[in-house]
Every structure is written in structure tokens, then in C-alpha cells.
Amino acid sequence: MIRAFADGLLAASALLVGASLALVHRVHDRTLGLIMAFGAGVLISAVAFDLVVEAIGPAGADEISIGMLAGALVFFLGDLVLASGGASRRKSPRGPDARASAKAIVLGTVLDGLPESMVIGVSLLGGQGVSLAFLIAVFLSNLPEAMSASTGLAASGTRPSRIMLMWLCVVVVSGAAAAVGYGAFTDAAPGTVAFVKAFGGGAILTMLADTMMPEAFEQVGPATGLVTTAGFILAFVIATLEHAA
């Protein structure tokens, strides 16, 4: 469980890194969009090869499909509720509303990170380590989120100390979620673990389609597709090398 907590912290630590960079140096929107698009591609690849493919065998196609649909629906409903509270643009909040929606941004970020953290914890079951590709994917997806949101919050007048405390809390929650994911399914059957991975994969894909990719396209335009594909290829190569080792 300690290992799961540590891996969850590591993946989420990008939030602190991104926030620190944004508060020290002005990051252009296009740069954030490029990082977001690249991170989306890495995450898509990680979902495909580290979650869905590995779920085949312990679970059948029906179970995997139901798990992914369940994860997508739960994320969609949660996102719908948070969007009404001001978290609809949590990746790139701007203007006077950003300060008022700080709480919603925190809750939205936690919602985004819960499936990823849960998968990190579950991946450690049976003595297996977390895929390097998946850890990189989660790290890269968190980096632009904190950079963009921190820039918007700082511009609206939120104190840097409060912004950093906000992200620190999210990082700790992410680590705890990974530990809970590990502890809750320690004695679960392989089919159940596969279902949980599929559930996380569905939630992550929905998050990408609802938040990261649309906002990346706003900043980057048509080049978003090329950058996303580059991220996918990188994660695919890493996953291939890991399996060959």
C-alpha cells in the first residue's frame, strides 16, 4: 500500500511542478496546448495498451466493454455536476471567474485524477509494477493542467501560496486514492481487477474527450492531431520496450 501511495504521489507531483513553473514564468497558451495535446496522446496509448489490452484474458470483451462504459458514465455525470459549479474550463481558467471557481477547479482536478490514481493502485496487485508508460502519461497530463489553471488563478488575484496549497492537497488525495485502490482490491479476483482497469480506462478517455483535447485544440488548432499522435507513438514505443525487457 505504501508503494501505491508513493506511485500516486509521483504521478500527481506534476501538479506542483506545473504550478511552480507557471507562477515563476509566464507560459504561453500555445505551449500549454501543445503539452496538453501530447499528454492526451500518451494517455490514449496508455489506456489502450496498459489497461484494455491487459484486461483481455482475465475478463471477456463484454465485461471490458461494460467496465469502460460504466467508467465513462460515472465521469460524465461527475463532470456535469462540477461544470455547473465553475469547473467546466478547469484546464485553462481565465478572467474574474477563475478565483471564484477555485474550489470547483480543485474538485474537477480530483475527479480527473481519481481514475488514474485508482488504476495505479490496482496495477500493483499481484506483484506487478506500474507501467512506466502509464506513469509518464499521468505525469504529462497533470503538468499542463496545473500550469494553465495556476496561470488563470494567479491572474485573477489568487495568492501563490494558496495556489500551491491547493495543488498539494490534490497530490496527497491522489496518492491516497492509489493506496485505496490497492487496498480495496487486494483479494479481488483477476476478472474484478480487469473490470476496474477497464472502468478507469473509460473514465480517462471521457476526461480526455471532454476537457484536455478540446482545450488543446483551442490553443494549437489543426496541429493538435499531429502532436497527439506523437504522444501516442512515444507511449507505444515505451510500452513495447517494457514488454520486451
Backbone hydrogen bonds in HBPLUS format (Angstrom, degrees):
<---DONOR---> <-ACCEPTOR-->    atom                        ^
c    i                          cat <-CA-CA->   ^        H-A-AA   ^      H-
h    n   atom  resd res      DA  || num        DHA   H-A  angle D-A-AA Bond
n    s   type  num  typ     dist DA aas  dist angle  dist       angle   num
A0005-PHE N   A0001-MET O   2.94 MM   4  6.24 159.1  1.98 149.3 154.7     1
A0006-ALA N   A0002-ILE O   2.89 MM   4  6.14 158.2  1.94 149.5 155.5     2
A0007-ASP N   A0003-ARG O   2.88 MM   4  6.10 161.7  1.92 152.4 156.9     3
A0008-GLY N   A0004-ALA O   2.90 MM   4  6.06 155.2  1.96 147.4 154.7     4
A0009-LEU N   A0005-PHE O   2.92 MM   4  6.17 153.9  1.99 145.5 152.7     5
A0010-LEU N   A0006-ALA O   2.89 MM   4  6.13 156.8  1.94 147.2 153.8     6
A0011-ALA N   A0007-ASP O   3.02 MM   4  6.24 167.5  2.03 151.4 153.3     7
A0012-ALA N   A0008-GLY O   3.09 MM   4  6.20 157.3  2.14 143.9 150.4     8
A0013-SER N   A0009-LEU O   2.79 MM   4  5.77 122.8  2.12 143.9 158.6     9
A0013-SER N   A0010-LEU O   3.27 MM   3  5.13 140.9  2.43  93.4 104.4    10
A0015-LEU N   A0012-ALA O   2.93 MM   3  5.83 164.8  1.95 127.4 131.0    11
A0016-LEU N   A0013-SER O   3.03 MM   3  5.41 126.3  2.33 106.4 118.4    12
A0017-VAL N   A0013-SER O   3.12 MM   4  6.51 159.3  2.16 149.5 155.8    13
A0018-GLY N   A0014-ALA O   2.75 MM   4  5.82 169.4  1.76 150.5 153.8    14
A0019-ALA N   A0015-LEU O   3.00 MM   4  6.05 158.3  2.05 139.3 145.7    15
A0020-SER N   A0016-LEU O   2.96 MM   4  6.04 159.9  2.00 144.5 150.0    16
A0021-LEU N   A0017-VAL O   3.02 MM   4  6.27 161.9  2.06 152.5 157.1    17
A0022-ALA N   A0018-GLY O   3.00 MM   4  6.18 160.3  2.04 148.2 153.8    18
A0023-LEU N   A0019-ALA O   2.98 MM   4  6.15 150.4  2.07 148.5 155.8    19
A0024-VAL N   A0020-SER O   3.13 MM   4  6.24 138.1  2.31 142.4 152.5    20
A0025-HIS N   A0021-LEU O   2.83 MM   4  5.77 159.2  1.87 151.8 157.9    21
A0031-THR N   A0028-HIS O   3.09 MM   3  5.32 119.0  2.48 100.7 115.1    22
A0032-LEU N   A0028-HIS O   3.12 MM   4  6.52 157.6  2.17 152.4 158.6    23
A0033-GLY N   A0029-ASP O   2.87 MM   4  6.14 154.0  1.94 147.9 155.7    24
A0034-LEU N   A0030-ARG O   2.90 MM   4  6.18 152.1  1.98 148.0 154.8    25
A0035-ILE N   A0031-THR O   3.04 MM   4  6.33 162.6  2.07 151.2 155.2    26
A0036-MET N   A0032-LEU O   2.87 MM   4  6.02 157.0  1.92 148.1 155.3    27
A0037-ALA N   A0033-GLY O   2.88 MM   4  6.05 158.8  1.92 147.5 152.7    28
A0038-PHE N   A0034-LEU O   2.94 MM   4  6.13 164.0  1.97 149.5 154.1    29
A0039-GLY N   A0035-ILE O   2.84 MM   4  5.97 162.1  1.88 148.5 154.0    30
A0040-ALA N   A0036-MET O   2.91 MM   4  6.08 146.6  2.02 142.4 151.6    31
A0041-GLY N   A0037-ALA O   3.12 MM   4  6.42 154.1  2.19 146.3 152.1    32
A0042-VAL N   A0038-PHE O   3.07 MM   4  6.40 155.8  2.13 149.7 156.3    33
A0043-LEU N   A0039-GLY O   2.96 MM   4  6.16 158.8  2.01 147.7 153.3    34
A0044-ILE N   A0040-ALA O   2.93 MM   4  6.15 158.4  1.98 150.3 156.0    35
A0045-SER N   A0041-GLY O   3.13 MM   4  6.31 162.4  2.16 146.3 150.5    36
A0046-ALA N   A0042-VAL O   2.94 MM   4  6.19 155.9  2.00 145.9 153.2    37
A0047-VAL N   A0043-LEU O   2.84 MM   4  6.08 157.1  1.90 153.4 158.8    38
A0048-ALA N   A0044-ILE O   3.03 MM   4  6.26 159.9  2.07 147.1 152.5    39
A0049-PHE N   A0045-SER O   2.92 MM   4  6.10 173.5  1.92 161.0 161.6    40
A0050-ASP N   A0046-ALA O   2.78 MM   4  5.11 146.9  1.88 132.2 143.2    41
A0051-LEU N   A0047-VAL O   3.32 MM   4  4.99 139.5  2.50 112.0 119.8    42
A0052-VAL N   A0047-VAL O   2.93 MM   5  6.22 173.1  1.93 173.7 173.6    43
A0053-VAL N   A0048-ALA O   3.08 MM   5  6.21 152.7  2.16 145.0 153.2    44
A0055-ALA N   A0051-LEU O   3.03 MM   4  6.09 127.2  2.32 137.1 150.4    45
A0055-ALA N   A0052-VAL O   3.08 MM   3  5.09 134.7  2.29  96.4 109.4    46
A0056-ILE N   A0053-VAL O   3.18 MM   3  5.41 146.7  2.30 102.2 111.5    47
A0059-ALA N   A0055-ALA O   3.10 MM   4  5.92 147.8  2.21 163.5 172.4    48
A0057-GLY N   A0059-ALA O   3.32 MM   2  5.24 147.5  2.43 142.0 139.0    49
A0064-ILE N   A0060-GLY O   3.01 MM   4  6.24 164.3  2.03 155.8 160.6    50
A0065-SER N   A0061-ALA O   2.92 MM   4  6.01 161.7  1.95 146.4 151.8    51
A0066-ILE N   A0062-ASP O   2.91 MM   4  6.10 164.2  1.93 152.6 157.0    52
A0067-GLY N   A0063-GLU O   2.85 MM   4  5.99 157.9  1.90 146.4 153.1    53
A0068-MET N   A0064-ILE O   2.93 MM   4  6.17 160.8  1.97 151.6 156.1    54
A0069-LEU N   A0065-SER O   2.95 MM   4  6.15 162.4  1.98 150.2 155.3    55
A0070-ALA N   A0066-ILE O   2.85 MM   4  6.00 155.4  1.91 148.3 155.5    56
A0071-GLY N   A0067-GLY O   2.96 MM   4  6.19 161.1  2.00 149.0 153.7    57
A0072-ALA N   A0068-MET O   2.91 MM   4  6.12 159.3  1.96 148.8 154.7    58
A0073-LEU N   A0069-LEU O   2.90 MM   4  6.08 158.3  1.95 147.6 153.3    59
A0074-VAL N   A0070-ALA O   2.95 MM   4  6.14 165.8  1.97 153.7 157.2    60
A0075-PHE N   A0071-GLY O   3.04 MM   4  6.17 165.9  2.06 148.5 152.6    61
A0076-PHE N   A0072-ALA O   2.89 MM   4  5.99 159.1  1.94 144.6 151.4    62
A0077-LEU N   A0073-LEU O   2.97 MM   4  6.15 163.7  2.00 153.2 156.2    63
A0078-GLY N   A0074-VAL O   3.03 MM   4  6.19 163.1  2.06 148.2 153.3    64
A0079-ASP N   A0075-PHE O   2.78 MM   4  5.91 161.4  1.81 156.2 161.6    65
A0080-LEU N   A0076-PHE O   2.92 MM   4  6.05 147.2  2.03 142.0 151.2    66
A0081-VAL N   A0077-LEU O   3.11 MM   4  6.40 155.0  2.18 147.1 152.2    67
A0082-LEU N   A0078-GLY O   3.05 MM   4  6.33 164.7  2.08 150.4 154.4    68
A0083-ALA N   A0079-ASP O   2.83 MM   4  5.88 148.9  1.93 145.8 154.3    69
A0085-GLY N   A0082-LEU O   2.90 MM   3  5.11 144.0  2.03 103.1 114.7    70
A0087-ALA N   A0082-LEU O   3.19 MM   5  5.53 158.0  2.24 135.0 134.4    71
A0086-GLY N   A0083-ALA O   3.24 MM   3  5.32 167.6  2.26 105.3 108.8    72
A0090-ARG N   A0087-ALA O   3.29 MM   3  4.96 136.7  2.49 119.3 109.8    73
A0092-SER N   A0089-ARG O   3.18 MM   3  5.62 137.6  2.37 106.4 116.7    74
A0098-ALA N   A0095-GLY O   3.15 MM   3  5.80 159.9  2.19 117.6 123.4    75
A0101-SER N   A0097-ASP O   3.06 MM   4  6.23 138.0  2.24 146.6 157.9    76
A0102-ALA N   A0099-ARG O   3.29 MM   3  5.36 162.8  2.32 110.8 110.3    77
A0105-ILE N   A0101-SER O   2.83 MM   4  6.09 149.1  1.92 154.4 164.4    78
A0106-VAL N   A0102-ALA O   2.99 MM   4  6.31 156.0  2.05 150.3 155.8    79
A0107-LEU N   A0103-LYS O   2.99 MM   4  6.29 168.1  2.00 153.0 155.7    80
A0108-GLY N   A0104-ALA O   2.77 MM   4  5.88 152.4  1.85 143.9 152.5    81
A0109-THR N   A0105-ILE O   2.87 MM   4  6.03 153.3  1.94 145.6 152.4    82
A0110-VAL N   A0106-VAL O   2.93 MM   4  6.21 156.6  1.99 150.9 157.5    83
A0111-LEU N   A0107-LEU O   2.92 MM   4  6.16 156.4  1.97 144.5 151.1    84
A0112-ASP N   A0108-GLY O   2.92 MM   4  6.20 153.0  2.00 144.5 151.7    85
A0113-GLY N   A0109-THR O   2.92 MM   4  6.13 149.6  2.01 144.9 153.2    86
A0114-LEU N   A0110-VAL O   2.90 MM   4  5.95 136.5  2.09 152.3 161.9    87
A0117-SER N   A0113-GLY O   2.87 MM   4  6.04 164.8  1.89 161.0 165.6    88
A0118-MET N   A0114-LEU O   2.87 MM   4  5.97 162.9  1.89 155.4 160.3    89
A0119-VAL N   A0115-PRO O   3.01 MM   4  6.15 157.6  2.07 144.6 150.2    90
A0120-ILE N   A0116-GLU O   3.02 MM   4  6.30 152.0  2.10 145.2 153.0    91
A0121-GLY N   A0117-SER O   3.09 MM   4  6.43 158.8  2.14 152.1 156.1    92
A0122-VAL N   A0118-MET O   2.99 MM   4  6.25 165.7  2.01 152.9 156.9    93
A0123-SER N   A0119-VAL O   2.85 MM   4  5.90 149.8  1.94 149.0 156.8    94
A0124-LEU N   A0121-GLY O   3.25 MM   3  5.64 153.3  2.32 107.0 114.5    95
A0125-LEU N   A0122-VAL O   3.10 MM   3  5.57 164.0  2.13 114.7 119.8    96
A0135-LEU N   A0131-SER O   3.05 MM   4  6.40 161.0  2.08 152.9 157.6    97
A0136-ILE N   A0132-LEU O   2.92 MM   4  6.13 163.0  1.94 153.2 157.9    98
A0137-ALA N   A0133-ALA O   2.91 MM   4  6.05 151.5  1.99 140.4 148.9    99
A0138-VAL N   A0134-PHE O   2.94 MM   4  6.21 163.5  1.97 155.4 157.9   100
A0139-PHE N   A0135-LEU O   2.95 MM   4  6.10 162.8  1.98 148.6 154.1   101
A0140-LEU N   A0136-ILE O   2.87 MM   4  6.02 166.4  1.88 153.0 156.4   102
A0141-SER N   A0137-ALA O   2.99 MM   4  6.15 147.4  2.09 144.0 153.0   103
A0142-ASN N   A0138-VAL O   3.04 MM   4  6.22 144.5  2.17 145.6 154.2   104
A0143-LEU N   A0139-PHE O   3.08 MM   4  6.28 145.6  2.21 147.7 156.9   105
A0146-ALA N   A0142-ASN O   3.13 MM   4  6.34 165.1  2.15 160.4 161.5   106
A0147-MET N   A0143-LEU O   3.11 MM   4  6.30 161.8  2.14 151.1 156.9   107
A0148-SER N   A0144-PRO O   2.84 MM   4  5.82 170.8  1.85 150.4 153.0   108
A0149-ALA N   A0145-GLU O   2.99 MM   4  5.99 166.9  2.01 148.3 152.1   109
A0150-SER N   A0146-ALA O   2.91 MM   4  5.68 155.0  1.97 138.1 145.9   110
A0151-THR N   A0147-MET O   3.10 MM   4  6.17 152.9  2.17 139.4 146.5   111
A0152-GLY N   A0148-SER O   3.08 MM   4  6.38 161.1  2.12 152.1 156.7   112
A0153-LEU N   A0149-ALA O   2.89 MM   4  6.10 160.8  1.93 150.4 156.0   113
A0154-ALA N   A0150-SER O   2.87 MM   4  5.93 161.7  1.90 148.6 153.6   114
A0155-ALA N   A0151-THR O   3.02 MM   4  6.14 155.5  2.08 143.3 150.1   115
A0156-SER N   A0152-GLY O   3.15 MM   4  6.33 133.6  2.38 137.1 148.6   116
A0156-SER N   A0153-LEU O   3.18 MM   3  5.13 131.2  2.43  92.7 105.8   117
A0158-THR N   A0153-LEU O   3.05 MM   5  5.49 157.4  2.10 155.7 148.5   118
A0157-GLY N   A0154-ALA O   3.07 MM   3  5.22 158.1  2.12 104.2 111.1   119
A0162-ARG N   A0159-ARG O   3.06 MM   3  5.31 121.7  2.42 102.9 117.0   120
A0163-ILE N   A0159-ARG O   3.04 MM   4  6.39 153.8  2.11 151.4 159.6   121
A0164-MET N   A0160-PRO O   2.94 MM   4  6.20 163.6  1.97 156.4 159.3   122
A0165-LEU N   A0161-SER O   3.01 MM   4  6.14 155.0  2.08 141.6 148.8   123
A0166-MET N   A0162-ARG O   2.92 MM   4  6.06 150.7  2.00 143.0 151.1   124
A0167-TRP N   A0163-ILE O   3.13 MM   4  6.50 157.1  2.19 149.4 153.9   125
A0168-LEU N   A0164-MET O   2.90 MM   4  6.10 153.5  1.97 146.9 155.1   126
A0169-CYS N   A0165-LEU O   3.03 MM   4  6.23 157.3  2.08 148.6 153.2   127
A0170-VAL N   A0166-MET O   3.23 MM   4  6.56 153.4  2.30 141.4 148.4   128
A0171-VAL N   A0167-TRP O   2.90 MM   4  6.17 156.4  1.96 152.0 158.1   129
A0172-VAL N   A0168-LEU O   3.03 MM   4  6.31 162.3  2.06 152.1 155.8   130
A0173-VAL N   A0169-CYS O   2.98 MM   4  6.20 159.5  2.02 148.6 154.5   131
A0174-SER N   A0170-VAL O   2.89 MM   4  6.10 151.0  1.98 146.4 154.5   132
A0175-GLY N   A0171-VAL O   3.00 MM   4  6.33 157.3  2.05 150.4 155.8   133
A0176-ALA N   A0172-VAL O   2.94 MM   4  6.19 158.2  1.99 149.1 155.4   134
A0177-ALA N   A0173-VAL O   2.85 MM   4  6.06 150.5  1.94 146.0 154.2   135
A0178-ALA N   A0174-SER O   3.06 MM   4  6.35 150.6  2.15 146.0 153.2   136
A0179-ALA N   A0175-GLY O   3.08 MM   4  6.37 154.8  2.14 145.7 152.5   137
A0180-VAL N   A0176-ALA O   2.86 MM   4  6.12 155.9  1.92 150.1 156.9   138
A0181-GLY N   A0177-ALA O   2.87 MM   4  6.03 155.1  1.93 143.2 150.3   139
A0182-TYR N   A0178-ALA O   3.05 MM   4  6.30 149.1  2.15 142.3 150.0   140
A0183-GLY N   A0179-ALA O   2.89 MM   4  6.13 168.7  1.90 152.2 155.4   141
A0184-ALA N   A0180-VAL O   2.78 MM   4  5.74 163.2  1.81 153.4 157.8   142
A0188-ALA N   A0185-PHE O   3.19 MM   3  4.85 163.5  2.21 100.1 104.5   143
A0192-THR N   A0189-ALA O   2.95 MM   3  5.28 125.3  2.25 107.4 121.4   144
A0193-VAL N   A0189-ALA O   3.10 MM   4  6.49 158.4  2.15 156.3 162.7   145
A0194-ALA N   A0190-PRO O   2.93 MM   4  6.16 157.2  1.99 148.5 154.8   146
A0195-PHE N   A0191-GLY O   2.99 MM   4  6.19 148.6  2.09 138.0 146.6   147
A0196-VAL N   A0192-THR O   2.95 MM   4  6.28 154.0  2.02 148.8 155.4   148
A0197-LYS N   A0193-VAL O   3.00 MM   4  6.32 155.7  2.06 148.6 155.0   149
A0198-ALA N   A0194-ALA O   2.96 MM   4  6.24 155.6  2.02 146.5 153.3   150
A0199-PHE N   A0195-PHE O   2.81 MM   4  6.07 152.7  1.88 148.4 156.7   151
A0200-GLY N   A0196-VAL O   2.90 MM   4  6.20 161.8  1.93 151.5 155.2   152
A0201-GLY N   A0197-LYS O   2.87 MM   4  6.13 153.1  1.95 145.1 153.2   153
A0202-GLY N   A0198-ALA O   2.93 MM   4  6.21 157.6  1.98 151.8 156.3   154
A0203-ALA N   A0199-PHE O   3.07 MM   4  6.36 158.7  2.12 149.7 155.5   155
A0204-ILE N   A0200-GLY O   2.90 MM   4  6.09 157.9  1.95 150.5 156.7   156
A0205-LEU N   A0201-GLY O   2.98 MM   4  6.16 164.7  2.00 151.6 155.4   157
A0206-THR N   A0202-GLY O   3.09 MM   4  6.23 155.4  2.15 142.7 149.3   158
A0207-MET N   A0203-ALA O   2.96 MM   4  6.20 153.7  2.03 145.2 152.5   159
A0208-LEU N   A0204-ILE O   2.94 MM   4  6.24 157.6  1.99 151.9 157.5   160
A0209-ALA N   A0205-LEU O   3.03 MM   4  6.27 162.5  2.06 149.1 153.2   161
A0210-ASP N   A0206-THR O   2.89 MM   4  5.95 148.5  1.99 147.0 155.9   162
A0211-THR N   A0207-MET O   2.89 MM   4  5.76 155.2  1.95 150.3 155.1   163
A0213-MET N   A0208-LEU O   2.96 MM   5  5.77 168.6  1.97 155.1 158.8   164
A0215-GLU N   A0211-THR O   3.34 MM   4  6.31 164.5  2.36 149.4 154.0   165
A0216-ALA N   A0212-MET O   2.89 MM   4  6.00 145.3  2.02 146.9 157.8   166
A0217-PHE N   A0213-MET O   2.95 MM   4  6.13 158.0  2.00 150.5 155.4   167
A0218-GLU N   A0214-PRO O   3.12 MM   4  6.41 144.3  2.26 139.6 149.1   168
A0219-GLN N   A0216-ALA O   3.14 MM   3  5.39 126.1  2.45 100.4 112.9   169
A0220-VAL N   A0216-ALA O   2.89 MM   4  6.02 155.2  1.95 155.4 163.4   170
A0221-GLY N   A0217-PHE O   2.83 MM   4  4.71 143.4  1.96 118.8 130.4   171
A0224-THR N   A0221-GLY O   2.95 MM   3  5.85 167.3  1.97 130.5 134.1   172
A0227-VAL N   A0223-ALA O   3.08 MM   4  6.38 165.5  2.10 160.5 164.0   173
A0228-THR N   A0224-THR O   2.86 MM   4  5.99 158.4  1.91 152.5 159.0   174
A0229-THR N   A0225-GLY O   2.98 MM   4  6.13 156.3  2.04 144.4 150.8   175
A0230-ALA N   A0226-LEU O   2.98 MM   4  6.26 149.5  2.08 142.7 151.3   176
A0231-GLY N   A0227-VAL O   3.04 MM   4  6.35 152.9  2.11 146.0 152.5   177
A0232-PHE N   A0228-THR O   2.98 MM   4  6.30 153.7  2.05 147.1 154.6   178
A0233-ILE N   A0229-THR O   2.93 MM   4  6.20 160.2  1.97 152.2 156.6   179
A0234-LEU N   A0230-ALA O   3.05 MM   4  6.28 161.0  2.08 148.6 153.3   180
A0235-ALA N   A0231-GLY O   3.14 MM   4  6.37 168.8  2.16 151.7 153.8   181
A0236-PHE N   A0232-PHE O   2.91 MM   4  6.11 151.1  1.99 146.6 155.7   182
A0237-VAL N   A0233-ILE O   2.90 MM   4  6.14 157.8  1.95 153.6 158.5   183
A0238-ILE N   A0234-LEU O   3.01 MM   4  6.30 162.1  2.04 152.1 156.9   184
A0239-ALA N   A0235-ALA O   2.89 MM   4  6.06 163.5  1.92 148.8 153.4   185
A0240-THR N   A0236-PHE O   2.91 MM   4  6.09 153.8  1.97 145.8 153.2   186
A0241-LEU N   A0237-VAL O   2.97 MM   4  6.19 160.4  2.01 151.8 156.4   187
A0242-GLU N   A0238-ILE O   2.95 MM   4  6.18 153.1  2.02 148.8 156.6   188
A0243-HIS N   A0239-ALA O   3.04 MM   4  6.26 158.0  2.09 147.5 152.5   189
A0244-ALA N   A0240-THR O   3.00 MM   4  6.17 141.2  2.16 141.3 152.3   190
A0245-ALA N   A0241-LEU O   3.05 MM   4  6.16 132.0  2.29 139.2 150.2   191
